[in-house]
Amino acid sequence: MKPTRIIDAHHHIWRKQDVPWLADEPKPRIFGPYEDIRRDYLASEFMEDIASWNVEKSVYVQCNWHPDRAVDETRWVQQVADTVGFPHGIVAFVDLTRPDVDEKLDAHGAFANLRGIRQQIHWHSNPHWAYVTQPNLFDNPAWQDGLRRVAERGLVFDLQIFPSQMRSICKVVELFPSMQFILNHAGMPEDRSSEGWKLWQDGMKHLAQQENVFVKFSGLNTFEHKCSAELMRPIVQVSLEHFGAKRCMYGSNFPIEKLWTSYKNYVGDLIEAIGEVRQEELDSIFYGTASSVYTL
């Protein structure tokens, strides 16, 4: 079976000059050496990449312009969307701890394709993998107040955390039952040892009890730096077991995944990893869930 239609719910486009981590000297990243993507990756190339599959819509996820220029990022992506028709949704950046969070959210909200917010709060004992300096930034009352402002505007929140943070974040998710949270990269299971795998599975089980949490099948090869159905299968199968197809969605994470695979092969490997499911379940993963959650 193949999906009849596809929404790519997690991808990037960029101009190198606007993204500090691309324009500066390369530093260690969770996805390894990245010289091949330290260049412009524009919508025209993305649309060439997706041509091998019936990708009808897409969601752009912020790629860390300077925080002071986050609204400029949204403005540029909206201009791209207005010109070429992609992307159809935008997930923008706001620092939820800042006192001007309302002002920033309203500025992003001026653009038609805004659908959600992402502030990367993933912390790890390996400093090259941590994006914040404390493991539980989400316990900060100021951060939670900022998240409340996001919820009040009917926006979703793209949640990027490591397995060690999963059980703790559940307490925060419970405070926002009407808000939809999308777990980026299936919770980034970086440790495939028996202990690490158990930690991730336990976290996924607890997150699944929060009915407003959804899983995004993006970046599943981030820590292996190669793409295969065999590597993705256990992540996908556990996610489907706990969340079900209607709470899982597809995202390519391109052009990051382009470091080790093609778009055609990535989708094919993910379909193989999903295995034998009903057509309606496959269509939920590749289209229906994202269409509903991101209101596309």
C-alpha positions in Angstrom: 0.0 0.0 0.0 0.9 3.6 -0.6 -0.6 6.8 0.8 -3.0 8.4 -1.6 -2.1 11.9 -0.5 0.7 13.3 1.6 1.2 16.3 3.9 4.8 16.9 4.9 4.2 18.2 8.4 7.9 19.0 9.2 10.3 20.6 6.8 12.6 23.6 6.4 13.6 26.0 3.7 16.3 28.6 4.3 18.7 31.2 3.0 22.0 30.5 4.6 22.6 34.2 5.3 19.7 34.3 7.7 20.4 31.2 9.8 23.3 31.7 12.2 24.1 28.0 12.7 24.5 27.6 9.0 26.4 30.8 8.2 28.9 30.5 11.0 31.6 27.9 11.4 29.9 24.4 11.7 29.6 23.1 15.3 28.8 19.6 16.5 25.2 18.8 15.9 22.9 15.9 16.8 22.7 15.1 13.0 26.5 14.9 12.6 28.6 16.7 9.9 26.4 19.0 7.8 28.6 20.8 5.3 26.3 19.6 2.5 23.4 21.6 3.7 25.3 24.8 4.7 23.8 26.5 1.7 20.5 27.9 0.5 17.7 25.4 0.5 14.8 27.1 -1.2 11.2 26.1 -1.9 12.1 25.3 -5.5 14.6 22.6 -4.4 12.1 21.3 -1.8 9.4 21.0 -4.5 11.9 19.1 -6.7 12.6 16.7 -3.8 9.0 16.0 -3.1 8.1 15.4 -6.8 8.5 11.6 -6.4 5.4 11.4 -4.1 2.0 13.1 -4.1 2.8 15.7 -1.5 -0.1 18.1 -1.6 0.7 20.3 1.4 3.4 21.0 3.8 4.2 22.7 7.2 7.4 24.7 7.6 9.0 24.5 11.1 11.2 27.4 12.3 14.9 26.8 11.8 16.4 29.2 14.3 17.0 32.6 12.7 18.3 35.0 15.3 15.6 35.3 18.0 15.3 39.0 17.3 14.4 38.2 13.7 11.9 35.5 14.3 9.0 37.5 12.9 11.2 38.3 9.9 11.5 34.5 9.4 7.7 34.1 9.4 7.3 37.1 7.1 9.7 35.6 4.6 8.2 32.1 4.7 4.7 33.6 4.1 6.0 35.5 1.1 7.4 32.3 -0.3 4.1 30.6 0.3 2.2 33.4 -1.4 4.5 33.1 -4.4 4.9 29.4 -4.9 2.0 27.8 -3.0 4.3 26.0 -0.4 4.3 25.8 2.6 0.7 25.8 3.7 1.4 26.0 7.4 4.1 27.8 9.5 5.3 26.9 12.9 7.2 30.0 14.2 9.6 30.7 17.1 8.8 32.6 20.2 10.7 32.7 23.5 7.9 32.0 25.9 9.9 33.4 28.9 10.1 36.9 27.4 7.8 39.7 28.8 6.9 40.7 25.2 5.5 37.3 24.3 2.0 38.8 23.5 3.6 41.3 21.1 5.6 38.6 19.4 2.7 36.2 19.0 0.5 38.9 17.6 3.2 39.9 15.1 3.4 36.2 13.9 -0.4 36.0 13.9 -0.6 38.7 11.2 0.5 36.1 8.7 -2.2 33.8 7.2 -0.3 30.5 7.3 0.7 30.6 11.0 -0.4 27.4 12.7 1.8 26.9 15.7 4.8 27.8 17.8 8.0 25.9 18.5 10.6 26.8 21.2 13.1 24.0 21.3 13.4 22.9 25.0 15.3 19.7 24.6 18.0 19.3 27.2 20.8 16.6 27.3 23.8 15.9 29.5 25.8 16.1 26.2 26.2 19.8 25.8 26.4 19.4 22.0 22.8 18.0 22.0 21.2 20.4 24.5 19.4 23.4 23.2 18.6 24.9 26.6 20.7 25.1 29.8 18.2 23.5 32.2 16.3 20.2 31.8 12.9 21.5 33.0 12.6 25.0 31.5 8.9 24.1 31.1 8.5 24.2 34.9 9.3 27.9 34.8 6.1 29.8 35.7 7.0 32.5 33.1 7.4 29.8 30.4 4.1 28.3 31.3 2.4 31.7 31.2 3.9 32.2 27.7 2.5 28.8 26.7 -0.9 29.9 28.0 -0.8 32.9 25.6 -0.1 30.5 22.8 -3.1 28.4 23.8 -5.4 31.4 24.0 -4.7 32.1 20.4 -5.7 28.6 19.3 -2.2 27.7 18.1 -0.5 24.3 18.5 2.8 23.8 20.1 5.6 21.7 18.5 7.2 19.9 21.4 10.9 19.0 21.1 12.3 17.1 24.1 14.5 14.1 24.9 13.2 10.9 26.5 14.6 12.0 29.9 12.1 14.9 29.9 9.0 13.1 28.9 7.5 12.1 32.2 8.1 15.6 33.7 6.5 17.4 30.7 3.3 15.4 31.2 2.5 17.6 34.3 2.6 20.7 32.0 0.6 19.1 29.2 -2.1 18.3 31.8 -2.5 22.1 32.5 -3.5 22.7 28.8 -6.1 20.0 28.0 -7.5 22.0 25.1 -4.1 22.7 23.4 -2.6 20.3 20.9 1.1 19.3 21.4 3.0 17.7 18.5 6.0 15.6 19.7 8.8 16.3 17.2 10.9 13.4 15.9 8.9 10.9 18.0 10.6 12.2 21.1 14.2 11.8 19.8 15.2 8.4 21.1 18.9 8.9 21.0 20.0 5.9 23.1 19.3 2.4 21.7 20.8 0.6 24.6 18.3 -1.5 26.6 18.2 1.2 29.3 17.8 4.0 26.9 15.2 2.2 24.9 13.2 1.5 28.1 13.3 5.1 29.1 11.9 6.3 25.8 9.2 3.6 25.8 8.2 4.5 29.3 8.0 8.2 28.3 5.9 7.5 25.2 3.5 5.4 27.3 3.0 8.3 29.7 2.7 10.9 27.0 0.1 8.8 25.1 -2.2 9.1 28.2 -2.5 12.8 27.3 -5.0 12.7 24.5 -3.9 16.1 23.2 -0.4 14.8 22.4 0.4 13.7 18.8 3.6 12.1 17.4 5.5 13.3 14.4 7.5 10.8 12.4 10.2 13.2 11.5 13.9 13.0 12.1 13.8 9.4 12.9 17.4 8.8 11.6 18.9 11.8 13.3 21.2 10.0 15.7 22.1 7.1 13.3 23.0 9.4 10.4 21.6 6.9 7.9 18.1 6.0 6.8 16.5 2.5 6.7 13.2 0.9 7.5 15.0 -1.4 9.9 16.1 1.6 12.0 12.8 3.4 11.9 10.6 0.3 12.5 10.8 0.0 16.3 10.2 3.8 16.8 7.2 3.7 14.5 5.7 0.5 15.9 5.9 1.6 19.5 4.5 5.0 18.6 1.6 3.4 16.8 1.0 1.0 19.6 0.6 3.7 22.2 -0.9 6.6 20.1 -2.7 5.0 17.2 -2.6 6.1 13.6 -4.9 9.1 14.2 -2.4 10.6 16.6 0.6 10.1 14.4 1.7 12.2 11.4 4.5 12.2 8.8 7.2 14.8 8.5 10.4 14.6 6.4 12.7 17.0 8.3 14.2 17.9 5.0 16.8 19.0 4.2 18.4 17.5 7.3 17.5 13.9 6.2 18.9 14.8 2.8 22.4 14.4 4.4 21.9 10.6 4.1 18.9 9.8 1.9 16.6 11.0 -0.9 13.0 12.1 -0.3 11.8 9.2 -2.5 13.7 6.7 -0.4 12.8 8.3 2.9 9.0 8.0 2.3 9.5 4.5 1.0 11.5 3.4 4.0 8.9 4.9 6.4 6.1 3.1 4.6 8.0 -0.2 5.0 8.6 0.6 8.7 4.9 1.2 9.3 4.2 -2.3 7.8 0.8 -3.8 7.4 -1.9 -1.4 8.3 -5.3 -0.5 6.9 -5.3 2.0 4.1 -7.3 4.5 6.2 -4.6 4.3 8.9 -1.8 4.9 6.4 -3.8 7.9 5.0 -4.2 9.2 8.6 -0.4 9.1 9.2 0.5 10.7 5.9 -2.4 13.2 5.5 -5.4 13.1 7.9 -3.7 13.7 11.2 -1.6 16.7 10.0 -4.6 18.1 8.1 -6.7 18.1 11.3 -4.1 19.2 13.8 -2.6 22.0 11.7 -6.0 22.9 10.2 -4.7 22.7 6.6 
